[in-house]
Amino acid sequence: MQDIQSEPASIPVDIDRVGIRHVHFPLVVLDRAQGRQHTVAQVEMGVDLPAEFKGTHMSRFVEALQAWSGVLDYPNLKHLLGDVQNRLDARKAWISFCFPFFLEQAAPVSGSRSRMDYQCRVVGEYQDGTLLFGLEVEVPVMTVCPCSLAICDRGAHSQRAMVRIRTRNRGLIWLEDLIDLAQESASSPVYALLKREDEKRIIDDAFEQPCFVEDVVRNASRGLERLGRLQWYRVEVESQESIHNHSAYARIERSLPRDSEK
């Protein structure tokens, strides 16, 4: 049959990335406590396309994904992207998995257990036999305003904030490490289940650690610098202000020397 995609393009311009997105796929991700965790990911895949070709072969992305093990770790991701590259005769292959990741929490006083979900993303780019590997997490936290705490007689305003961390690295970094780091950078974590005695403890502790978004983003940045094995990171904190008609945010982005990747 005629292969239209392989015919010359009428406008000979290289395309940086072409592929498919909004594909849902069952996924097995690494879980530090349990070993593995099953979830469902929204997948986006792409390759580069030279100017001499009219189009790519979209079905080959799905074929590669369906032939894959579904276990998301560094070696398996590298194998998948190598397969995509070969099937589509591409120079670069790229993939993104977005999925909910669940961690079990214990409330600080009652010990009540619950599962908290965090939106995560794993990104891989493969070229010349090398895999660039990236992680993203979104972690809700609570902050107490240091300014209102200093000037008010009866209390201070507090709000929920979102810590978004992106990293690029060559080896294993646990999603749990990034989630823990984000929670430790704020006034308090956010919980799925709390009793009254837990609420009292959390508020008491949070008021002992008031944080601006600037404080949270600096705390997270310092933790990422100490984590090691990173090539690059970006951390952003957005606070959904409780007494202002706007959100506040702060961002730090850094490239790191090679010795910090170890």
C-alpha positions as CSV (number, residue, x, y, z in Angstrom):
1,M,0.0,0.0,0.0
2,Q,1.1,3.6,-0.6
3,D,3.1,5.1,2.3
4,I,2.0,8.8,2.2
5,Q,3.9,9.6,5.4
6,S,7.3,8.7,3.8
7,E,6.8,10.9,0.8
8,P,8.6,14.3,0.7
9,A,7.1,17.2,2.6
10,S,5.7,20.0,0.5
11,I,7.2,22.4,3.0
12,P,10.7,21.0,3.9
13,V,11.0,22.1,7.6
14,D,12.2,20.0,10.4
15,I,9.7,19.2,13.2
16,D,11.0,19.2,16.7
17,R,8.4,16.8,18.0
18,V,5.4,14.9,16.6
19,G,3.4,12.1,18.2
20,I,0.4,11.2,20.2
21,R,-1.1,12.3,23.6
22,H,-4.0,11.6,25.9
23,V,-3.4,7.9,25.8
24,H,-4.4,6.1,29.1
25,F,-2.2,3.1,30.0
26,P,-1.9,0.9,33.2
27,L,1.4,1.5,34.9
28,V,3.5,-0.1,37.6
29,V,5.8,2.4,39.4
30,L,8.4,2.0,42.1
31,D,7.2,2.3,45.7
32,R,9.8,2.6,48.4
33,A,7.7,0.9,51.1
34,Q,5.8,-1.7,49.1
35,G,8.2,-2.3,46.2
36,R,5.7,-1.5,43.4
37,Q,2.4,0.4,43.0
38,H,-0.2,0.0,40.3
39,T,-1.7,3.2,38.8
40,V,-3.0,4.5,35.5
41,A,-1.1,7.1,33.5
42,Q,-1.9,9.6,30.8
43,V,0.8,9.1,28.2
44,E,2.3,11.5,25.6
45,M,4.9,10.2,23.1
46,G,6.9,11.9,20.4
47,V,9.8,11.8,18.0
48,D,11.6,14.4,15.8
49,L,10.8,14.4,12.1
50,P,13.3,15.5,9.5
51,A,12.2,17.9,6.8
52,E,12.2,15.3,4.0
53,F,9.3,13.3,5.4
54,K,5.7,14.4,5.2
55,G,4.6,12.7,8.4
56,T,5.3,10.1,11.1
57,H,3.6,6.7,11.6
58,M,1.3,7.3,14.6
59,S,0.3,3.6,15.0
60,R,3.9,2.7,15.8
61,F,3.8,4.7,19.0
62,V,0.8,2.6,20.2
63,E,2.5,-0.6,19.1
64,A,5.6,0.1,21.1
65,L,3.6,1.0,24.2
66,Q,1.5,-2.1,23.9
67,A,4.6,-4.3,23.6
68,W,6.2,-2.7,26.6
69,S,6.2,-4.3,30.1
70,G,4.4,-1.3,31.8
71,V,6.9,-1.3,34.6
72,L,8.3,2.3,35.0
73,D,11.9,2.3,36.0
74,Y,15.1,3.5,34.4
75,P,16.1,0.4,32.4
76,N,12.6,-0.3,31.2
77,L,12.0,3.3,30.2
78,K,15.3,3.3,28.2
79,H,14.2,0.1,26.5
80,L,10.8,1.6,25.6
81,L,12.3,4.7,24.1
82,G,14.9,2.8,22.2
83,D,12.1,0.7,20.7
84,V,10.2,3.9,19.7
85,Q,13.3,5.3,18.1
86,N,13.8,2.2,16.1
87,R,10.2,1.7,15.0
88,L,10.0,5.3,13.8
89,D,13.6,5.6,12.5
90,A,14.0,8.7,14.6
91,R,17.0,10.5,16.1
92,K,15.2,11.5,19.3
93,A,12.3,9.8,21.2
94,W,10.4,11.4,24.0
95,I,7.7,10.2,26.5
96,S,5.7,11.5,29.4
97,F,3.6,9.6,32.0
98,C,1.3,11.6,34.3
99,F,-0.3,9.6,37.1
100,P,-1.6,9.7,40.7
101,F,0.8,8.3,43.2
102,F,-0.6,7.2,46.6
103,L,1.2,7.3,50.0
104,E,-0.2,6.0,53.3
105,Q,-0.1,8.5,56.1
106,A,-0.6,8.3,59.8
107,A,-2.2,11.2,61.6
108,P,0.2,12.7,64.2
109,V,-1.7,11.9,67.4
110,S,-4.6,9.5,66.7
111,G,-2.5,7.4,64.3
112,S,-5.5,7.2,61.9
113,R,-4.3,5.9,58.6
114,S,-5.3,7.1,55.2
115,R,-4.0,7.3,51.6
116,M,-3.0,10.6,50.2
117,D,-2.7,11.1,46.4
118,Y,0.0,13.2,44.7
119,Q,0.0,14.1,41.0
120,C,3.3,12.9,39.5
121,R,5.0,12.9,36.1
122,V,7.9,11.0,34.7
123,V,9.5,12.3,31.5
124,G,12.2,10.5,29.4
125,E,14.1,11.7,26.3
126,Y,16.3,9.3,24.4
127,Q,19.1,10.2,22.0
128,D,22.4,8.6,20.9
129,G,21.9,5.8,23.5
130,T,21.5,8.2,26.4
131,L,18.3,8.6,28.5
132,L,17.6,11.9,30.1
133,F,15.2,11.2,33.0
134,G,13.0,13.7,34.7
135,L,10.5,13.6,37.6
136,E,7.7,16.0,38.6
137,V,5.6,16.1,41.8
138,E,2.8,18.4,43.0
139,V,2.5,18.4,46.8
140,P,-0.2,20.3,48.7
141,V,1.0,21.9,52.0
142,M,-0.2,24.4,54.6
143,T,1.5,27.7,55.4
144,V,1.1,30.2,58.3
145,C,1.8,33.8,57.4
146,P,4.8,35.1,59.4
147,C,3.7,38.7,58.9
148,S,0.1,38.3,60.3
149,L,1.5,36.1,63.1
150,A,3.9,39.0,64.1
151,I,1.3,41.8,64.0
152,C,-1.9,40.2,65.3
153,D,-2.9,39.6,68.9
154,R,-5.1,36.5,68.4
155,G,-3.6,34.5,65.6
156,A,-2.6,34.6,61.9
157,H,-4.0,33.6,58.6
158,S,-3.0,30.3,57.0
159,Q,-3.7,28.8,53.6
160,R,-3.0,25.8,51.4
161,A,-0.1,26.1,49.0
162,M,1.1,23.8,46.2
163,V,4.8,22.9,45.9
164,R,5.8,21.8,42.4
165,I,9.2,20.2,41.9
166,R,10.8,19.2,38.6
167,T,14.1,17.4,38.4
168,R,16.3,16.1,35.7
169,N,18.7,13.3,36.6
170,R,20.5,10.2,35.3
171,G,19.6,7.7,38.0
172,L,17.1,6.8,40.7
173,I,15.4,9.4,42.8
174,W,12.4,8.3,44.8
175,L,9.2,10.1,44.3
176,E,8.8,9.8,48.1
177,D,12.0,11.8,48.6
178,L,10.6,14.7,46.6
179,I,7.2,14.5,48.4
180,D,8.9,14.4,51.8
181,L,11.1,17.3,50.9
182,A,8.2,19.5,49.8
183,Q,6.2,18.7,53.0
184,E,9.2,19.5,55.3
185,S,9.7,22.8,53.5
186,A,6.3,24.3,54.6
187,S,4.5,24.9,57.9
188,S,2.7,21.6,57.8
189,P,1.8,18.7,55.5
190,V,-1.8,18.3,54.3
191,Y,-3.6,15.1,55.4
192,A,-6.5,13.1,54.0
193,L,-7.9,12.1,57.4
194,L,-7.6,13.9,60.8
195,K,-9.3,13.7,64.2
196,R,-9.7,16.7,66.4
197,E,-6.6,15.9,68.5
198,D,-4.6,15.7,65.2
199,E,-5.9,19.1,64.1
200,K,-4.8,20.7,67.3
201,R,-1.3,19.2,67.0
202,I,-0.9,20.3,63.4
203,I,-2.0,23.8,64.0
204,D,0.2,24.1,67.1
205,D,3.2,22.8,65.2
206,A,2.4,24.9,62.1
207,F,2.3,28.2,64.1
208,E,5.8,27.3,65.4
209,Q,7.0,27.3,61.7
210,P,5.4,30.2,59.8
211,C,6.5,30.4,56.2
212,F,6.1,32.8,53.3
213,V,6.2,31.3,49.8
214,E,9.7,32.7,49.7
215,D,10.7,30.6,52.7
216,V,9.1,27.4,51.4
217,V,10.8,27.7,48.0
218,R,14.2,28.4,49.6
219,N,13.8,25.4,52.0
220,A,12.9,23.1,49.1
221,S,15.8,24.4,47.0
222,R,18.3,23.7,49.8
223,G,16.9,20.2,50.2
224,L,17.2,19.5,46.5
225,E,20.8,20.8,46.5
226,R,21.6,18.3,49.2
227,L,19.7,15.4,47.5
228,G,22.4,14.8,44.9
229,R,22.4,13.1,41.5
230,L,20.5,16.1,40.0
231,Q,21.5,17.8,36.7
232,W,18.8,20.4,37.0
233,Y,15.7,21.3,39.1
234,R,12.9,23.8,39.3
235,V,10.8,24.3,42.3
236,E,7.7,26.6,42.5
237,V,5.5,27.3,45.4
238,E,2.0,28.9,44.9
239,S,-0.1,30.0,47.8
240,Q,-3.8,30.2,47.5
241,E,-4.1,33.2,49.8
242,S,-7.0,33.1,52.3
243,I,-7.5,36.8,52.9
244,H,-6.2,38.2,49.5
245,N,-7.9,38.1,46.1
246,H,-4.8,36.7,44.5
247,S,-2.3,33.9,44.8
248,A,1.4,34.4,45.7
249,Y,4.2,32.4,44.2
250,A,8.0,32.0,44.1
251,R,10.2,30.0,41.9
252,I,13.9,28.8,41.9
253,E,15.5,27.1,38.9
254,R,19.1,25.8,38.9
255,S,21.5,23.7,36.8
256,L,23.9,21.8,38.9
257,P,27.6,20.7,38.4
258,R,28.2,17.1,37.4
259,D,29.6,16.1,40.8
260,S,26.2,16.8,42.4
261,E,24.7,14.0,40.3
262,K,26.5,11.4,42.4
